[in-house]
Amino acid sequence: MENTQAMWLLDKLLGKVITRGAMLVTDHDGKTYRYGEPAGDPLRIRLTHPKAAGHIARHPQVGAGEAFMWGWLVVEPPHDIRDLVLLFSLNANAHDNRSMQAQGPVRKLRERLLAAADGFNPRGKARRNAEHTYNLTRRLYELFLDEDRQYTMAYYRDENASLEQAQRDKKAHLAAKLYIQPGMRILDIGCGWGGFALFLARHYDVQVTGVALAPDQIAFCKERAAAEGLADRVKFHLMDYREVEGSFDRISSVGMLEHVGTVHYPQFYRHTHRLLARDGVMLDHCCGRADQPGHTDAWTRKYIFPGGYIPALSELVAPAEKAGWQVMDVEAMRFHYSYTLAEWYRRTVLHRDEIVALYDEQFYRMWLFYLAGAEQSFRHGDMVNWQILYVKDRAAIPMTREWIEQESARLRAAEPVPAWHLDPALREAAE
């Protein structure tokens, strides 16, 4: 009886949500339900546990993801979880206008409070959050990232480019925007596995300091710097950005602001303002919302990025201006991350057996759900990537943007990708 009532509730919910495409659901009891358009071959899912329908219906923010993780929800071949997430994304877009119009002041206040709670990251919590996200087995990241372990958006100058080429193009694009001169001191906040800091040291006569909060990331960074003979010019520290002292000519933060937290943005901008030289430049690259502020979905907050939040542009610019920054350049990177995430998903599926052996089946399904959901947010939702240049003095960069493309082209020519990265057939053979 309980399962029947739960399925009745889920049936009502799906009947309202699925209006585009078609989906066929087989309940744990074997009964089937069809949703959406009457014609066409539907996407088929099967509920394998008697509590699945109730869990999904009663916990809409996390229920479907958890049911998939636990094996309670199975997507029947030839489709997979990526197709299911796409179906829900397309239907969510169809309801966006109505849902926004129906959003009252109470709900808006609730979302603002959720965003503030998501973003409260004092130093101890920030370190724990970083370790949760980035201290996973090294081998996991080797299996789905590019060879440089760039865990941020790649820059697809060509939609058919390899991930390796697109990530090198991203580093060249970012480096060019910094307008680097010989002898400069550069701070890379949230340096990850060191790829961008080492890229800068290879191509410029500069001193680079990288800081991050995940111990294994910093250990790996130091190993890489020593192996490349750059340990004298690139220093990595296990350190909160709020602990950094000194003066720098350039500051970069790539994929960092998502972890700072909105309540800490004023502190971030005040501290970086103190660190930067008068004629310096700061570059922020982060995931962003193309519309108004919101809040992190409960599933991502719980399983993938605790303490994480993707900001709207207004949430970045306003506190930056109050801290004394001048915003000189903003670029909205549309769709690039969706291509990146699709490739990460493909590589994750390709290495399923090894990932399951490293962790277990539940972790593997959790990772698939995360990548599939993120891809659709950047492909069909309102997510973009922001690249923002801040200065104290408007004379710090050239008057026109030609310097960016010119320097990016020079860097790409200086560090070309191997030939096999450019040929899809050779890439497939290598995998």
Protein Blocks (a to p, Z undefined) as FASTA:
>chain_A
ZZmmmmmmmmmmmmmmmmghcdddddfkopacdehjfedcddddddfbfklmmmmmmmmm
lmmmmmmmnopaccddfbdfklmmmmmmmmmmmmmmmmmmmpcfklmmmmmmmmmmmmmc
cfklmmmmmmmmmmgcfklmmmmmcfkopabdcddfbfkbcfklmmmmmmmmmmmmnopa
ehiacddehklnommmmmmmmmpccddddddfbfklmmmmmmmmmmnopmmmpccddddf
klpgcjdfbdcdehklmmnopklmmmmmmmmmmmpcfklccdddddddfbdcddddfklm
mmmmgoiacddfklmmmmmmmnopacfbdcddehklmmmmmmmmmmmmmmmmmmmmmmmm
klmmmmmmmmmmmmmmmmmmmbdcddddddfblklpcfblklmmmmmmmmmmmmccdfkl
mpmklmmmmZZ
